Amino acid sequence: MTLSSRMIVTMLMKGKNMKSLTKKVTVAALAVMIFTAFTLVPQTAFADTNDTASAQSSTATTETAVAPKAPAISFTSKKTSSISMKWAAVDGAQFYRVYTAKAGKTNYKRVAQVTDTSYTRTGLSDNTGYKYRLRAFYTDENGDTVFVTSKTYKATTAAKAGRSKLMNVAKSKLGCAYVSGAEGPSRFDCSGYVYYCYKKSKASTKHVSRTSAQGLYNQLKRYNIGTSLSKASKGDIVLCGSSRSSISHAAMAYSSTKIINAANPRKGVCVMPARYFHIVAIIHMPMKN
């Protein structure tokens, strides 16, 4: 039951009193409320049901597009010049790409693309740390080629026998005194310590003469690999000074951030951070197997 605007105007024109009009308007409003209660409530419940179903359908669609699990690398062999690795096959993977960076570096480069689930990298430096990441490429539900990336895995190549002997000799002299001009066995200056360790261990295929820090560079500069310890192997000769023509200190690489050396009269033979020195050359000595 409704009361149209035309009926209201007609009533006013015929002089109906306001009391009668108010009564009819009130009755009309009540009728609208009753109509709404009986017709709109079922529609709202149906809409809620549809919205829920729609949300469930959307969720289900999202769940079916879950990416496969990223591959996990395990190292099967770590030799002096090679590292071998393998991983479990990734569901739907068409091929894999192997990326690597040296320890302490963040710029990864691609070194291989394979369809198998194993890879061996050769031509590496001995006793050197490397980082690896693996990407598995597959086709998604839209037909696009996409990938999942593994976390970072670290491996270090084995040290040659000569290098291991060299470091054993070097560490056995930790705590010995620094004395200018001394070359062992219990007192050393910086170049005397390097000379003693190489002579005692017989680690290198090349002879190291008893000379100054500058003399070591002049004798062995053809083996210079630059100034970054991240490229060095343990026992490489580290030369410090203001320039390659003004070298004042000799030490040996201990890690990617530290050196082992006969430092000074106060510290003697010790391991210390390389950041205290200005490295001008690193001599990568050839070692015996």
Summary of the structure (lengths in Angstrom):
residues: 289
radius of gyration: 39.9
end to end distance: 105.1
largest distance: 130.4
contacts: 861
relative contact order: 0.10
helix: 33%
strand: 30%
